[in-house]
Amino acid sequence: SRQNARARPGVSASESFAWGVVAVNTNKPIYHPGEKAAFTIVVLDYESFGVKGAVVEMQVMEPNGNIQILSTADKSILEANQAGIYLAYFEPRAEGTYRVNVHAIGDKVNASISTSFEVKSRYAFDIERFTPTKIDPEVQPIGMRIGITPLMRGYSDLRVTEFLPMELGVEEVNEG
């Protein structure tokens, strides 16, 4: 299978991938109340190919315990132009931790994932990541840009640390 062809010596494929994979990312770790949170959901089959036409449901548990449901069925989650990519938006109103559960069912996939994001009225820096949605580091280089905007006076110094597997061979590129 495609997955085994990519395995590195000493690394074995996990049994949990037998039914495909779903991943969900927000472009930011923290949002302001009323700011629209953008979600990118990736649905891959057990051979790591993007799945078109998957049934995707996302449950967002608000800090007060209320659950909001978004889905491809009601078109609150939309399929993008690239196979396996789905987009959703959610507008959190209250401060706190929002817990997110995503489940995807489709051709050669039946998978779930959980994550969370924060909503705060005040925080020092707005950090937004701009990265490709689906990547294959063995086929093409991966470009990533991080936007950092100070939101409070007195915060001008910032140290950013990104942790990546050593096998990726990271190169620094200064664009300006």
Kinemage of the C-alpha trace (Angstrom):
@kinemage 1
@onewidth
@group {chain A} dominant
@subgroup {mainchain}
@vectorlist {calphas} color= white
{ca ser a 1} P 0.000 0.000 0.000
{ca arg a 2} L 1.005 3.650 -0.348
{ca gln a 3} L 1.416 3.917 3.412
{ca asn a 4} L 3.937 1.065 3.583
{ca ala a 5} L 5.917 2.509 0.678
{ca arg a 6} L 6.558 5.625 2.740
{ca ala a 7} L 7.564 3.854 5.949
{ca arg a 8} L 11.090 4.524 7.132
{ca pro a 9} L 13.343 1.742 8.456
{ca gly a 10} L 12.467 0.994 12.059
{ca val a 11} L 9.022 2.613 11.785
{ca ser a 12} L 5.949 0.427 11.463
{ca ala a 13} L 2.479 1.467 10.369
{ca ser a 14} L -0.082 1.810 13.140
{ca glu a 15} L -3.186 -0.368 13.201
{ca ser a 16} L -5.282 2.746 13.839
{ca phe a 17} L -4.838 3.770 10.196
{ca ala a 18} L -6.722 0.687 8.956
{ca trp a 19} L -9.875 2.804 8.610
{ca gly a 20} L -8.348 6.034 7.340
{ca val a 21} L -7.489 9.284 9.033
{ca val a 22} L -9.228 12.551 9.773
{ca ala a 23} L -7.326 15.660 10.883
{ca val a 24} L -8.626 19.080 11.882
{ca asn a 25} L -6.736 22.344 12.247
{ca thr a 26} L -7.565 25.918 13.043
{ca asn a 27} L -5.376 28.657 11.617
{ca lys a 28} L -4.988 30.147 15.109
{ca pro a 29} L -4.758 28.688 18.624
{ca ile a 30} L -6.658 31.594 20.254
{ca tyr a 31} L -9.593 33.673 19.021
{ca his a 32} L -11.454 36.707 20.355
{ca pro a 33} L -15.158 36.361 21.258
{ca gly a 34} L -17.182 36.918 18.075
{ca glu a 35} L -14.196 36.263 15.785
{ca lys a 36} L -14.878 33.575 13.181
{ca ala a 37} L -12.762 30.442 13.733
{ca ala a 38} L -11.734 28.721 10.498
{ca phe a 39} L -11.354 24.937 10.439
{ca thr a 40} L -9.630 22.858 7.786
{ca ile a 41} L -10.535 19.180 7.939
{ca val a 42} L -8.530 16.582 6.017
{ca val a 43} L -10.055 13.162 5.326
{ca leu a 44} L -7.719 10.430 4.037
{ca asp a 45} L -8.495 6.805 3.281
{ca tyr a 46} L -6.370 3.928 4.582
{ca glu a 47} L -4.020 4.370 1.600
{ca ser a 48} L -3.509 8.094 2.406
{ca phe a 49} L -5.581 9.376 -0.531
{ca gly a 50} L -8.005 12.280 -0.070
{ca val a 51} L -11.629 11.164 0.204
{ca lys a 52} L -14.255 12.992 -1.845
{ca gly a 53} L -17.871 13.019 -0.707
{ca ala a 54} L -17.230 11.977 2.897
{ca val a 55} L -19.898 12.502 5.530
{ca val a 56} L -18.171 14.799 8.022
{ca glu a 57} L -19.631 15.932 11.337
{ca met a 58} L -17.995 18.349 13.764
{ca gln a 59} L -19.267 18.799 17.307
{ca val a 60} L -18.122 21.949 19.082
{ca met a 61} L -18.631 21.908 22.854
{ca glu a 62} L -18.815 25.433 24.186
{ca pro a 63} L -17.398 26.337 27.625
{ca asn a 64} L -20.940 26.250 29.080
{ca gly a 65} L -21.435 22.660 27.847
{ca asn a 66} L -23.730 23.460 24.913
{ca ile a 67} L -22.899 21.476 21.783
{ca gln a 68} L -23.098 22.959 18.300
{ca ile a 69} L -23.070 20.535 15.355
{ca leu a 70} L -21.734 21.321 11.899
{ca ser a 71} L -21.888 18.793 9.066
{ca thr a 72} L -21.594 18.172 5.366
{ca ala a 73} L -25.239 17.035 5.500
{ca asp a 74} L -26.507 20.556 6.299
{ca lys a 75} L -23.666 22.211 4.321
{ca ser a 76} L -22.177 23.933 7.380
{ca ile a 77} L -19.048 21.952 6.418
{ca leu a 78} L -18.138 22.372 2.751
{ca glu a 79} L -15.965 20.238 0.520
{ca ala a 80} L -13.083 22.205 -1.019
{ca asn a 81} L -11.771 21.827 -4.572
{ca gln a 82} L -9.021 19.447 -3.461
{ca ala a 83} L -9.930 15.807 -2.714
{ca gly a 84} L -10.213 15.174 1.013
{ca ile a 85} L -10.260 18.830 2.110
{ca tyr a 86} L -13.299 20.205 3.964
{ca leu a 87} L -13.852 23.699 5.398
{ca ala a 88} L -15.949 24.885 8.316
{ca tyr a 89} L -16.432 28.125 10.247
{ca phe a 90} L -17.639 28.665 13.775
{ca glu a 91} L -18.149 31.914 15.664
{ca pro a 92} L -17.436 31.482 19.386
{ca arg a 93} L -19.218 33.999 21.609
{ca ala a 94} L -17.854 33.353 25.105
{ca glu a 95} L -14.374 33.083 26.567
{ca gly a 96} L -13.035 29.664 27.481
{ca thr a 97} L -11.953 26.361 25.996
{ca tyr a 98} L -13.923 24.977 23.062
{ca arg a 99} L -13.634 21.217 22.578
{ca val a 100} L -13.971 19.920 19.030
{ca asn a 101} L -14.757 16.358 17.903
{ca val a 102} L -14.730 15.486 14.208
{ca his a 103} L -15.935 12.219 12.686
{ca ala a 104} L -15.663 11.300 8.991
{ca ile a 105} L -17.201 8.361 7.137
{ca gly a 106} L -16.578 7.710 3.465
{ca asp a 107} L -14.962 5.409 0.963
{ca lys a 108} L -12.242 3.527 2.890
{ca val a 109} L -12.462 5.821 5.935
{ca asn a 110} L -14.265 5.798 9.274
{ca ala a 111} L -12.217 7.943 11.652
{ca ser a 112} L -12.492 10.512 14.445
{ca ile a 113} L -10.281 13.106 16.098
{ca ser a 114} L -10.571 15.557 18.991
{ca thr a 115} L -8.899 18.908 19.564
{ca ser a 116} L -9.580 22.241 21.237
{ca phe a 117} L -9.042 25.958 20.880
{ca glu a 118} L -9.200 28.932 23.234
{ca val a 119} L -11.270 32.108 23.188
{ca lys a 120} L -10.023 35.087 25.202
{ca ser a 121} L -10.845 38.788 25.217
{ca arg a 122} L -7.240 39.763 25.905
{ca tyr a 123} L -3.999 38.124 24.901
{ca ala a 124} L -0.588 39.510 24.022
{ca phe a 125} L -0.051 38.219 20.477
{ca asp a 126} L -2.243 37.051 17.644
{ca ile a 127} L -0.482 34.105 16.001
{ca glu a 128} L -1.683 32.718 12.694
{ca arg a 129} L -0.102 29.876 10.735
{ca phe a 130} L -0.193 29.681 6.966
{ca thr a 131} L 0.684 26.126 5.910
{ca pro a 132} L -0.351 23.719 3.170
{ca thr a 133} L -3.334 21.564 4.099
{ca lys a 134} L -2.010 18.255 2.773
{ca ile a 135} L 1.712 17.622 2.518
{ca asp a 136} L 4.101 14.903 1.456
{ca pro a 137} L 7.602 15.946 2.552
{ca glu a 138} L 9.136 13.148 0.463
{ca val a 139} L 7.647 14.627 -2.727
{ca gln a 140} L 7.884 18.405 -2.263
{ca pro a 141} L 9.321 20.991 0.123
{ca ile a 142} L 6.921 22.389 2.690
{ca gly a 143} L 6.600 26.139 3.011
{ca met a 144} L 5.179 27.660 6.161
{ca arg a 145} L 4.637 31.248 7.213
{ca ile a 146} L 3.705 32.430 10.688
{ca gly a 147} L 2.032 35.805 11.161
{ca ile a 148} L 2.525 37.413 14.577
{ca thr a 149} L 0.674 40.580 15.557
{ca pro a 150} L 1.181 42.236 18.971
{ca leu a 151} L -2.198 43.041 20.537
{ca met a 152} L -1.067 44.760 23.748
{ca arg a 153} L 1.334 47.578 24.477
{ca gly a 154} L 4.611 46.608 26.050
{ca tyr a 155} L 4.877 43.306 24.177
{ca ser a 156} L 7.452 43.703 21.462
{ca asp a 157} L 9.790 40.760 22.057
{ca leu a 158} L 8.615 37.296 21.181
{ca arg a 159} L 10.372 33.974 20.848
{ca val a 160} L 8.672 31.363 18.676
{ca thr a 161} L 9.638 27.711 18.896
{ca glu a 162} L 8.299 25.197 16.371
{ca phe a 163} L 8.932 21.511 16.958
{ca leu a 164} L 9.264 19.244 13.911
{ca pro a 165} L 10.574 15.699 13.435
{ca met a 166} L 14.320 15.638 12.788
{ca glu a 167} L 13.753 13.565 9.641
{ca leu a 168} L 12.193 16.546 7.824
{ca gly a 169} L 15.488 18.341 7.173
{ca val a 170} L 14.427 21.897 8.056
{ca glu a 171} L 15.963 24.828 6.157
{ca glu a 172} L 15.543 28.483 7.128
{ca val a 173} L 14.560 30.891 4.364
{ca asn a 174} L 14.521 34.646 4.991
{ca glu a 175} L 12.243 36.452 2.573
{ca gly a 176} L 12.913 39.953 3.458
